[in-house]
């Protein structure tokens, strides 16, 4: 098995840094933030409009 290279060590250090950041209790992931109510209503309205159009198109 080959000995670890400098590149492998840099990758490992970067991974450790990112893991430490994510595991920090104060870290808030913007990707997991709740959707605003306005966006939910817009999506719901879009789904209803698409269903109505698809239903009407079927006849």
C-alpha positions as CSV (number, residue, x, y, z in Angstrom):
1,X,0.0,0.0,0.0
2,X,1.4,3.4,-0.9
3,X,2.3,5.9,1.7
4,X,0.1,8.9,2.1
5,X,1.1,11.8,-0.1
6,X,1.0,15.6,0.6
7,X,-2.2,15.8,-1.5
8,X,-3.9,13.2,0.6
9,X,-2.9,15.1,3.8
10,X,-4.3,18.3,2.4
11,X,-7.6,16.6,1.4
12,X,-7.8,15.0,4.9
13,X,-7.2,18.4,6.6
14,X,-9.9,20.1,4.5
15,X,-12.4,17.3,5.2
16,X,-11.7,17.6,8.9
17,X,-12.1,21.4,8.8
18,X,-15.5,21.0,7.0
19,X,-16.7,18.3,9.4
20,X,-15.8,20.4,12.4
21,X,-17.8,23.3,10.9
22,X,-20.9,21.1,10.2
23,X,-20.7,19.4,13.7
24,X,-20.5,22.8,15.5
25,X,-23.8,23.2,17.4
26,X,-24.0,26.9,16.4
27,X,-23.9,26.0,12.6
28,X,-27.1,26.7,10.8
29,X,-27.4,25.0,7.4
30,X,-29.1,27.4,4.9
31,X,-30.1,24.4,2.7
32,X,-32.2,23.0,5.6
33,X,-34.0,26.2,6.4
34,X,-37.8,26.1,6.2
35,X,-39.4,27.4,3.0
36,X,-41.2,30.7,3.4
37,X,-45.0,30.4,3.6
38,X,-45.3,32.5,0.4
39,X,-43.2,29.9,-1.6
40,X,-45.3,27.1,-0.3
41,X,-48.5,28.8,-1.3
42,X,-47.1,29.6,-4.8
43,X,-46.1,25.9,-5.3
44,X,-49.6,24.8,-4.1
45,X,-51.3,27.3,-6.5
46,X,-49.1,26.1,-9.4
47,X,-50.0,22.4,-8.7
48,X,-53.7,23.3,-8.6
49,X,-53.4,25.2,-11.9
50,X,-51.5,22.4,-13.6
51,X,-54.1,19.9,-12.4
52,X,-57.0,22.0,-13.7
53,X,-55.2,22.5,-17.1
54,X,-54.4,18.8,-17.4
55,X,-58.0,17.9,-16.5
56,X,-59.4,20.4,-19.0
57,X,-57.0,19.3,-21.7
58,X,-58.2,15.7,-21.3
59,X,-61.7,16.6,-22.5
